[in-house]
Amino acid sequence: MTQSLKRLEEILGCKLLECHPGHFFSLPTDGERILSAVNEILARTSEAVSAMQQLEIAGRLLIGVPDDFKVVDLHGAIPRCAELNRNLRQEVVSALSRGSQ
């Protein structure tokens, strides 16, 4: 059992993990009560670490497509890319859009 877990048990005034011979552990009632909160904390910590490790792309992304390309195929990818990379400006161009400028 880690010192952090022992300290948490002291703070809460209850047993969160029961140790049995042969390195077997079980959750008492109080341990089960706190388990969902612990899982949520771990998930949020993992999200925070991932967010800090993820490189953000910045600048301009020019996507050239053929005239007969169905732009609707990009509708899911473009917003997702923009959500992940807020400093990225995206432009989709085709020969038709260049000709009308």
Sequence and secondary structure as in RCSB ss.txt:
>XXXX:A:sequence
MTQSLKRLEEILGCKLLECHPGHFFSLPTDGERILSAVNEILARTSEAVSAMQQLEIAGRLLIGVPDDFKVVDLH
GAIPRCAELNRNLRQEVVSALSRGSQ
>XXXX:A:secstr
  HHHHHHHHHHTS   EEETTTEEE  HHHHHHHHHHHHHHHHHHHHHHHHHS    EEEEEE  TT  GGGGT
THHHHHHHH TTEEEEEE HHHHHT 
